[in-house]
Amino acid sequence: MNDQTLQKLKQMNFHGMAMAFKTTLEDGRMASMTADEMVAFMVESEWDYRNNRRIERHINQARFRYKANIEHLDFATDRNLDKNQIMRFADCHFIDKSETIIITGSTGIGKSYVASAIGNQACMLGYKVLYANTTKLFAKLKMSKADGSYIKEIARIEKQDLLILDDFGIQPFDNQSRSSLMEIIEDRHGKRSTIITSQLPVLQWHEIIGENTIADAILDRIVHQAHRVELSGESMRKHINKMNISLGETD
């Protein structure tokens, strides 16, 4: 009978319940549990299973550059990374408010890692997140216009609770990319949240975007009320290399 129950639970996709039921059989806990305790345990196990699967699915779909989390961030004084500010971002209220975060700093300072950590936290809390290298994203959007999937791609981006545009401004925007950027920002303005990382200071973004009227419209929507994180200090990559060398890890 127990084997039949396990099979039926799996067939109904109650995998969390099935694992909980099997565990209680194997460790003998079932004999000491009341009926309501057993039901509560199995329901809780199923809820945990589905919630963990949902989080795992969101993280996989986000395609983060780094497997980062808030707990592993380095809040050293010389980095200018405010722990209180980051912990406020970690509760993801900025997503509920459809706010923007801008993270700037030199190459290797950890911008992408910080953005990925915030994005990972958002996935843990049930939000849909998409990480994208800016240059690669707009190259993909160009290709989608050629094969007719552009509207589908733009709709997919629009549905994300949080969009992370990493390495913004590495290359100047051409007419087609500028138009796509305007469309994305317009779709998200006041409706969805965006995190933008860039090694260029915000003052140089106007020139990188180009076309004064469009640049003004884009920057008006993403800059003026955005939260700012301006990282400083030595490159984290150089810091890690120095540590490896000091430990004798020169390869």
C-alpha positions in Angstrom: 0.0 0.0 0.0 2.8 2.4 0.8 4.5 1.7 -2.5 1.2 2.4 -4.3 0.8 5.7 -2.3 4.3 6.8 -3.3 3.7 6.0 -7.0 0.4 7.9 -7.0 2.0 10.9 -5.3 4.7 11.0 -8.0 2.2 10.5 -10.8 0.3 13.6 -9.5 3.6 15.5 -9.4 3.5 15.7 -5.6 7.3 15.0 -5.4 7.8 16.9 -2.2 5.1 14.9 -0.5 6.5 11.7 -1.9 10.0 12.4 -0.5 8.5 13.4 2.9 6.3 10.2 3.0 9.3 8.0 2.0 11.5 9.7 4.7 9.0 9.1 7.5 8.7 5.5 6.5 12.4 4.9 6.5 13.2 6.7 9.8 10.2 5.5 11.7 8.8 8.9 12.5 5.4 8.1 11.1 4.6 5.9 14.1 5.1 8.9 16.5 3.2 11.5 14.4 -0.5 12.3 14.7 -2.6 12.5 11.6 -2.7 16.3 11.6 1.1 16.4 12.2 1.7 14.1 9.3 -0.6 16.1 6.9 1.1 19.3 8.0 4.6 17.8 7.5 3.8 16.6 4.0 2.1 19.8 2.9 5.1 21.8 4.2 7.5 19.5 2.4 5.6 19.9 -0.9 5.5 23.7 -0.5 9.3 23.8 0.2 9.9 21.5 -2.8 7.9 23.7 -5.2 9.3 26.9 -3.8 12.9 25.7 -4.2 12.2 24.5 -7.7 10.7 27.9 -8.6 13.7 29.7 -7.2 16.1 27.4 -9.1 14.1 28.0 -12.3 14.2 31.7 -11.9 17.9 31.7 -11.2 18.6 29.5 -14.3 16.4 31.7 -16.5 18.1 34.9 -15.2 21.5 33.7 -16.6 23.6 35.6 -14.2 27.2 36.3 -15.0 28.3 35.3 -11.5 26.9 32.9 -8.8 26.8 35.8 -6.4 24.9 36.5 -3.2 24.6 39.4 -0.7 26.3 37.5 2.1 29.6 37.2 0.1 29.9 40.9 -0.8 33.0 42.7 0.3 32.1 45.9 2.2 35.6 47.1 2.7 35.7 50.8 3.4 37.9 51.7 0.4 35.3 50.2 -2.0 32.6 52.8 -1.2 30.0 50.0 -1.0 27.5 51.0 1.7 26.3 47.9 3.5 23.1 49.7 4.7 22.2 50.7 1.2 22.8 47.2 -0.2 20.8 45.6 2.6 17.9 47.9 1.7 18.2 46.7 -1.9 18.2 43.1 -0.6 14.6 43.4 0.6 13.7 44.2 -3.1 11.2 47.0 -2.2 12.9 48.9 -5.0 11.4 46.3 -7.4 7.9 46.8 -5.9 8.4 50.6 -6.5 9.7 50.1 -10.1 13.0 51.9 -9.2 16.3 51.9 -11.0 19.8 51.3 -9.6 22.9 52.5 -11.3 26.3 50.9 -10.4 29.4 52.6 -11.7 33.1 52.1 -11.2 36.3 51.1 -13.0 37.0 47.8 -14.6 37.2 44.8 -12.3 35.8 46.7 -9.3 32.9 44.3 -8.8 30.0 46.0 -10.4 28.7 42.9 -12.2 29.0 40.8 -9.0 27.1 43.3 -6.9 24.3 43.5 -9.6 24.2 39.7 -9.8 24.0 39.4 -6.0 21.0 41.7 -5.9 19.4 39.9 -8.8 20.0 36.5 -7.1 18.3 37.9 -4.0 15.3 39.0 -6.1 15.0 35.4 -7.5 15.1 34.0 -4.0 12.1 36.3 -3.2 10.1 35.1 -6.2 10.8 37.9 -8.7 11.6 37.3 -12.4 15.0 38.5 -13.3 17.0 38.8 -16.6 20.7 39.5 -16.6 22.2 40.7 -19.9 25.5 42.0 -21.2 24.3 45.2 -22.9 26.4 44.7 -26.1 25.3 41.1 -26.6 21.7 41.9 -25.8 21.4 44.6 -28.5 23.3 42.4 -31.0 20.7 39.7 -30.3 17.9 42.2 -30.8 19.4 43.2 -34.2 19.4 39.6 -35.2 15.8 39.2 -34.0 14.6 42.0 -36.3 16.1 40.0 -39.2 14.4 36.8 -38.3 11.1 38.3 -37.2 11.3 37.5 -33.5 12.0 41.1 -32.3 8.5 41.7 -30.8 8.7 38.4 -28.9 12.1 39.3 -27.5 11.0 42.8 -26.4 7.9 41.3 -24.8 10.1 38.9 -22.9 12.3 41.7 -21.6 9.3 43.8 -20.6 7.8 41.0 -18.5 10.9 40.7 -16.2 10.4 42.2 -12.8 14.1 43.2 -12.8 16.3 43.7 -15.9 20.1 43.9 -15.3 22.0 45.7 -18.1 25.6 45.0 -17.5 28.6 46.8 -19.0 26.5 49.6 -20.3 28.3 52.0 -22.7 31.2 49.7 -23.7 30.3 50.5 -27.3 28.5 53.6 -28.6 24.9 52.9 -29.7 24.0 52.9 -33.4 20.6 54.0 -34.6 19.0 50.5 -34.3 20.4 49.8 -30.8 19.5 53.3 -29.7 15.9 52.8 -30.8 15.7 49.4 -29.0 17.1 50.9 -25.8 14.5 53.7 -25.9 11.8 51.1 -26.4 13.0 49.0 -23.5 13.4 51.9 -21.1 10.0 53.4 -22.1 8.3 50.0 -21.6 9.9 49.7 -18.1 9.6 53.3 -16.9 7.4 53.4 -13.8 6.4 49.7 -14.4 9.5 47.5 -13.8 12.9 47.9 -12.2 16.3 48.0 -13.9 19.9 47.8 -12.7 22.5 49.3 -15.0 26.3 48.8 -14.5 28.9 50.8 -16.3 32.5 51.7 -16.1 31.7 55.1 -17.5 30.5 57.9 -15.3 26.8 58.8 -15.9 27.9 62.2 -17.3 29.4 60.4 -20.3 26.3 58.4 -21.1 24.7 61.1 -23.2 27.6 60.9 -25.7 27.6 57.1 -25.7 23.8 56.9 -26.5 24.0 59.6 -29.1 21.2 61.5 -30.9 20.5 64.3 -28.4 16.7 64.1 -28.3 16.6 60.3 -27.7 19.5 60.5 -25.3 17.7 63.2 -23.3 14.6 61.1 -23.2 16.4 57.9 -22.1 18.5 59.6 -19.4 15.5 61.5 -18.1 13.8 58.1 -17.4 16.7 56.2 -15.9 19.0 58.7 -14.2 17.4 61.5 -12.2 15.6 59.4 -9.6 17.9 56.3 -9.7 19.7 54.9 -6.7 23.5 55.4 -7.2 26.3 53.0 -6.2 29.7 54.4 -7.2 32.3 51.9 -6.4 36.0 52.8 -6.0 39.3 51.3 -4.9 41.5 48.7 -6.4 40.3 46.1 -9.0 39.0 43.1 -7.2 40.7 40.9 -9.8 44.1 42.4 -9.0 43.3 42.0 -5.3 42.5 38.3 -5.7 45.6 37.8 -7.9 47.8 39.4 -5.2 46.3 37.1 -2.5 46.9 34.1 -4.7 50.5 35.1 -5.2 51.0 35.7 -1.5 49.7 32.2 -0.9 52.1 30.8 -3.5 49.3 30.2 -6.0 51.0 31.6 -9.1 49.4 29.5 -11.8 
